[in-house]
Amino acid sequence: MAAIPQGYRDLFEKKAFAHIATVGADGAPQVTPVWIDFDGSHIRFNTARGRVKDKNLQRNPKVAISIQDPENPYRYVQVRGRVTEMTEKGADAHIDALAKKYLGKDQYPGRKPGEVRVTVKVTPEKIQSMG
């Protein structure tokens, strides 16, 4: 496991969007902007069962993530890694915590009826930073 450099961990505390690249069934890359956080070891994001990210990651756990400093677009960190956990346990609380961070709302307002949330944990394997 590679460690996120201490000088870039603040990016995970800011309202910085990350872009997650997954691999589709046909081998083509798929990129999505997401809300993220960092638990000290893993980069975490949240999705819903049945979405493209969910399906892609169940087939192939390899991901690339970039997060750019909203105050300095030339400062960023890129992480290549592997999804080591996808869990529904605590996922509703996780998306609510992300909604608090990014929107200032106590509950995630985009929840659909019957939607099953999933917290995705990524173990960093290779890290590149700039700025």
DOLODREN-288161 format. One line per 10 residues: their letters; for each residue x, y, z of N, C-alpha, C. Coordinates in steps of 0.1 Angstrom, whole numbers, plus 2048, in hexadecimal, padded with zeros to 3 digits. Example, Ala and Ser with C-alpha at 12.3 -4.5 7.8 and 13.67 -1.06 7.14 Angstrom:
2
AS = 884 7C7 84E 87B 7D3 84E 884 7DF 84E  880 7EA 847 889 7F5 847 881 800 84F $
END
This chain:
131
MAAIPQGYRD = 808 7F4 800 800 800 800 809 80C 800  806 816 7F7 80D 823 7F7 805 82D 800  80D 836 806 807 840 80F 805 84D 807  7F9 853 80A 7F7 860 805 801 86A 80C  808 872 804 812 87B 80B 80B 884 814  811 887 820 80B 88F 82A 807 89D 824  810 8A2 81B 80D 8B0 816 802 8B0 80C  7FB 8A5 809 7EF 8A5 800 7E3 8A0 807  7E4 89C 813 7D8 896 81A 7CD 8A1 81C  7D1 8AD 81C 7C7 8B8 81E 7BD 8B8 812 $
LFEKKAFAHI = 7C1 8B3 807 7B7 8B3 7FB 7AB 8AA 7FE  7AD 8A0 807 7A2 897 80A 798 89E 815  79D 8A9 81B 794 8B0 824 78D 8BB 81E  792 8C0 812 78B 8CB 80B 77F 8C6 803  778 8CF 7FE 76C 8CC 7F5 772 8CA 7E7  77C 8C1 7E6 782 8BE 7D9 77C 8B2 7D3  777 8B3 7C7 772 8A8 7C0 77D 89F 7BB  77B 892 7BB 784 888 7B6 77E 883 7A9  787 87E 7A0 782 877 794 787 868 796  77D 85F 795 780 851 796 77F 84B 789 $
ATVGADGAPQ = 78A 844 785 78A 83C 778 789 82E 77B  77F 827 775 77D 819 776 77E 813 768  77E 806 767 77F 7FF 75B 772 7F8 758  76C 7FB 74C 760 7F5 748 761 7E7 743  756 7E0 741 756 7D2 73C 75D 7D0 72F  75D 7DB 727 764 7DA 719 772 7DF 71A  777 7E2 726 785 7E6 728 787 7F5 727  77D 7FC 724 77E 80B 722 77E 811 730  785 81C 732 785 823 73E 778 82B 740  773 82D 74C 768 835 74F 76B 83E 75B $
VTPVWIDFDG = 769 84B 75A 76D 855 764 760 85C 76A  760 85D 777 755 864 77E 75A 86D 788  755 879 789 758 882 795 751 87D 7A1  758 87D 7AD 752 878 7B9 756 880 7C5  74E 87F 7D0 752 884 7DD 75B 879 7E3  766 87E 7EA 76E 874 7F1 772 878 7FF  778 86F 806 77F 872 813 78A 867 814  791 869 81F 79D 860 822 79C 85C 830  79D 84F 833 79C 84A 841 7AA 848 847  7B4 84D 841 7C2 84B 846 7C9 840 83F $
SHIRFNTARG = 7C2 837 839 7C8 82C 831 7C2 82B 823  7B5 82D 822 7AE 82B 816 7A7 838 811  7A6 839 804 79E 843 7FE 790 83D 7FD  786 845 801 778 840 801 76F 849 7F9  766 842 7F2 75C 849 7EB 74F 841 7EC  744 846 7E7 737 83F 7E9 730 83F 7DC  729 834 7DA 721 832 7CD 714 82A 7D1  70D 827 7C7 701 81F 7CA 702 812 7C1  6FC 807 7C7 6FC 7FB 7C0 6F5 7FC 7B2  6FB 7F6 7A8 6F5 7F6 79B 6FB 801 792 $
RVKDKNLQRN = 702 80B 797 708 815 78F 714 810 788  718 817 77E 724 813 775 730 810 77E  733 819 787 73F 818 790 73E 80B 797  732 808 79D 730 7FC 7A5 733 7EF 79D  72D 7EF 791 72E 7E4 788 73D 7E2 783  743 7ED 77F 751 7EC 77B 75A 7E7 786  758 7EC 792 761 7E9 79D 75F 7DA 7A2  753 7D5 7A0 751 7C7 7A4 758 7BE 79A  75A 7C2 78E 761 7BB 783 770 7BC 784  774 7C9 787 782 7CC 787 785 7D7 791 $
PKVAISIQDP = 78C 7D3 79C 78E 7DD 7A7 798 7E7 7A5  79F 7E8 799 7A9 7F2 797 7A3 800 794  7A8 80A 79A 7A4 818 798 7AF 821 797  7AC 82D 791 7B5 838 792 7AD 844 797  7B3 84C 7A0 7AC 857 7A6 7B4 863 7A5  7AE 86E 7A1 7B6 87B 7A2 7AD 885 7AA  7B4 88D 7B2 7AD 897 7BA 7B6 8A4 7B9  7AF 8AE 7B5 7B5 8BB 7B2 7B1 8C5 7BD  7BB 8CD 7C1 7B9 8D7 7CB 7B0 8E2 7C5  7A4 8E5 7CB 79B 8EF 7C6 7A1 8FD 7C6 $
ENPYRYVQVR = 7AB 8FF 7CF 7B1 90C 7D0 7BD 90E 7C7  7C3 903 7C2 7CE 903 7B9 7CE 8F7 7B0  7C8 8F9 7A4 7C6 8EE 79B 7D3 8E7 796  7DF 8ED 799 7EB 8E7 795 7F0 8DD 7A0  7E9 8DD 7AB 7ED 8D4 7B6 7E3 8C9 7B6  7E8 8BD 7B5 7DF 8B1 7B5 7E6 8A5 7BA  7DF 89A 7BC 7E4 88D 7BF 7DD 883 7B6  7E4 87A 7B1 7DE 86F 7A9 7E2 862 7B0  7D8 859 7B1 7DA 84D 7B8 7D5 841 7AF  7DD 838 7AE 7D9 82B 7A8 7D8 821 7B3 $
GRVTEMTEKG = 7CE 819 7B2 7CC 80F 7BD 7C2 805 7BA  7BD 7FE 7C4 7B4 7F3 7C3 7A9 7F5 7CE  79D 7F2 7CA 792 7F2 7D3 794 7E5 7DC  795 7E7 7E9 797 7DC 7F2 78A 7D9 7FA  780 7E2 7F9 774 7E0 800 769 7E8 7FA  75D 7E1 7F8 751 7E8 7F4 746 7E3 7FE  741 7EC 806 738 7E8 811 72B 7F1 811  720 7EA 814 714 7F2 816 713 7F6 825  71A 7EF 82E 71A 7F2 83C 720 800 83E  718 809 844 71C 817 847 71C 820 83B $
ADAHIDALAK = 718 81B 82F 719 823 823 70F 82F 823  703 82D 829 6FA 838 82A 700 844 833  706 840 83E 70C 84A 847 718 851 83F  71F 849 837 72B 84E 830 726 859 826  71C 856 81E 717 85F 814 712 86C 81B  70C 86A 826 707 876 82E 713 87E 833  71D 878 837 729 87F 83B 730 887 82F  730 881 824 735 887 818 72C 893 814  71E 891 815 715 89C 812 718 8A8 81C  71B 8A5 828 71E 8B0 832 72A 8B7 82D $
KYLGKDQYPG = 735 8B0 829 741 8B6 825 740 8BE 818  739 8B9 80E 738 8BF 801 72D 8C9 800  721 8C6 806 715 8CE 805 711 8D6 811  717 8D2 81D 713 8D8 829 705 8D3 82E  701 8C8 829 6F4 8C2 82C 6F6 8B5 835  6ED 8B3 83E 6EE 8A8 847 6EB 89B 841  6E3 89B 836 6DF 88F 82F 6E1 891 820  6E5 886 81A 6E7 886 80B 6DA 888 804  6D8 893 7FD 6CC 896 7F7 6C8 88F 7EA  6D2 888 7E4 6D0 881 7D8 6CC 872 7D9 $
RKPGEVRVTV = 6C9 86E 7E5 6C5 860 7E7 6B8 85D 7E0  6B8 852 7D9 6AC 84D 7D2 6A5 842 7DA  698 841 7D8 691 836 7E0 697 828 7DC  699 820 7E6 69E 813 7E3 6AD 812 7E0  6B4 81D 7DF 6C2 81E 7DC 6CA 817 7E7  6D4 80F 7E3 6DD 809 7ED 6EB 80F 7EB  6EF 816 7F6 6FC 81D 7F5 708 813 7F8  713 816 7F3 71F 80E 7F5 72B 817 7F7  733 815 802 73F 81C 804 74A 813 7FE  753 81A 7F5 75E 814 7EE 76B 818 7F5 $
KVTPEKIQSM = 773 80F 7F9 780 812 7FE 78B 80E 7F4  794 817 7F1 79F 815 7E8 7AC 815 7F0  7B4 80B 7ED 7C1 80A 7F3 7CB 810 7E9  7D2 81B 7EC 7DB 821 7E3 7E7 818 7E0  7EB 817 7D3 7F7 80E 7D0 802 817 7CA  7FE 821 7C2 808 82A 7BC 802 838 7BD  80B 842 7C1 807 84F 7C3 810 859 7BC  80A 863 7B5 811 86D 7AE 80B 87A 7B3  814 884 7B7 80E 891 7BB 816 89C 7B4  80F 8A7 7B3 816 8B3 7AD 810 8C0 7B4 $
G = 819 8C9 7B4 815 8D6 7B9 819 8D8 7C7 $
END
